[in-house]
Amino acid sequence: MPGQGGGANAAPSPGRFAGQRLALAAVGAAILIGALAVVVALGSGVAPEVTGPGATAGGSAQPDSAAGELVIDVGGAVVTPGVYRLAPGARIGDAIDAAGGFSPRVDAERAATELNLAATLADGQQVRVPSRDDDAPVAGGGAGSGAGGDTSGSSSLIDLNRATQAELESLPGIGPVTAGKIIEARAQSPFRTIDELRERGLVGQKTFDSLRALITVG
């Protein structure tokens, strides 16, 4: 009879698989939420932490020097000439120390008059330590500039009592520090002879010998 033995072919009731459908829906929702979380994380711009010599507190690497760091070129009579990075506020003496200090070939007399070891450095500055291997300064002299050179050759000579800072620095062996000392000395008492440049201890004998034919007083 149609109503008997037909349990195996009976149509499933509408609520038979409701529990399974709810479970699958829950799993699908969990997978979707997880995928969205991954997309959000990838799109958030979060970079991996960077460590090492060039890393900063924010985790971003900077290949160049740190902000405010000084890059100084040190040459001449130092143990290891080269380009060095120093902290802001460093002095010329610090740059020389970074290059290993004075080498055995340093011209101590010129270094004492030309270098101010306490002077503050500026980024990109070049520090050159005088060496005994340097070429001898060429003594100037045009026609008519003799050893005395008082009047006839005075137009081609630098007057110690009137020269500007730049004119004094153009002389061999005279740097910014020594030029400043000469200007200060003449303000206290004008030079009467060129020999006073040596007598007042403003330059060494070797430097003075290279200047003798290039300077005058008026």
Buried (B, 14 or more C-beta within 10 A) or exposed (E): EEEEEEEEEEEEEEEEEEEEEEEEEEEEEEEEEEEEEEEEEEEEEEEEEEEEEEEEEEEEEEEEEEEEEBBBBBBBBBEEBEEBEBEEEBBBBBBBBBBEBBBEBBBEBBBBBBBBBEBEBEEEBEBBBBBBEBEEBEEBBEEEBEEEBEEEBBEBBBBBBEBEEEBBBBBBBBBBBBBBBBBEBBEEEEBEEBEBBBEBEBBBEBBBBBBBBBBBBE
